[in-house]
Amino acid sequence: MNGDEVVNGGDYSRYFDGVMTSVASLTDYGISRERYEDYISAPIRERDVFDFDGTLFLDSGGFKFLGDGTLDGSDFEVEVDQKAIVEIQRRLGGDVLVNLDRPIAPDDDYPTRVEKARLTAENVDEFLDLTSRDDTRYLTLHGYNYSMLDTFLTEVEKVIGRDRVHREFDGVALGSLVPLKDNKGKLITAVSDCREVLSDWGFEELPLHVLGISSSAIPLLAAVGADTFDSSSYIHSAINGKYDTSLYNSEPVDDVDFTECDCQVCSDEMLVRRMKG
C-alpha cells in the first residue's frame, strides 16, 4: 500500500487518507516477545518501511480483551487494562484513540448490558485522565436500538459527569454490531437510532464510526448517518478472487470485463493487470 519493496507494494496513497488497526492485532500471529517489543518500539510513521503520513486510527481491542484481558504471544502474555492500552496507542503513534470498552452480545440481559456500560464508563474516566484535548478521542457506544444506546450513554454520564461527556470527545465509535453483520435491518436500526440518540444528547456534529462493519452495508449505513467504517471483508473478498458488481453480487475476477466500469481503479491499466494476477 505504501510502495516499499519490502512488502512488494505499490503507491496507493491517492486512494486513502488513513489506516485503522487495533491494539488487539499485535499478537494475532503468535509472535515472540522480542518481535512484540520491536513492534511497539517506535511510532509507525517513523519507520522507513512505512512511507505513510496519513491518519492512524487505533482501536482498543475491547472485544478481544473481554475474556482474559491479555495480549497472548507465543512465549509471553501482557496484561491489558486502560492504562496499558493508551501506552501502546501512544508508542504506535496513534492519532485517533479509542477507549477500552466492554462490548455487549445480542443475548445479554438488561443487568448485564448495564454492568458492561458501567465498566466501560470507568475505563472512559481513566482514558480521559491519561489523554488530553491535544489527542483525537472517540467514545465507544454499544447498543442495537435507541433505548440501549441511551442507557449506555446515561451510565457513562453517571461516572464521568455530564460536562465531561459533552466537551471531551471528538467522535463516537459504535460497537457490538459484528454479530448482526448479516442482518441489514438491525444494522440500519442500530446506526439510525444511534444518530438520533447523539442528536438528542447534543452530539449531532460528532463523526460516527461503525466498528467491524463494511461490505454491502456501507452505502446503507452511510445513508442513515455513519461516517466511517472498518472491516477486512473487502480484503478477504479480493484474496478469494471476487469482484463486486453491485451491493449484493460478485463474480470471479477472471470473468470480469473491466471496460464496463469507469471507476479510478478499473480505469488504471496497472491496477487491472494486478487484479488479473
PEGICOR-V534142 format. One record per helix or strand of 3 or more residues. SS is the DSSP state (H for helix, E for strand). FROM is the first residue (numbers start at 1). TO is the last residue. If there is no record, write none. Layout:
ss->SS from->FROM to->TO
ss->SS from->FROM to->TO
//
This chain:
ss->H from->5 to->7
ss->H from->13 to->15
ss->E from->18 to->22
ss->H from->23 to->27
ss->H from->33 to->39
ss->H from->44 to->46
ss->E from->55 to->59
ss->H from->62 to->65
ss->E from->70 to->72
ss->E from->77 to->79
ss->H from->82 to->92
ss->E from->96 to->98
ss->H from->110 to->130
ss->E from->136 to->142
ss->H from->146 to->160
ss->H from->162 to->167
ss->E from->171 to->175
ss->H from->178 to->180
ss->H from->184 to->200
ss->E from->207 to->210
ss->H from->217 to->223
ss->H from->233 to->239
ss->E from->242 to->244
ss->E from->250 to->252
ss->H from->253 to->255
ss->H from->258 to->260
ss->H from->269 to->275
//
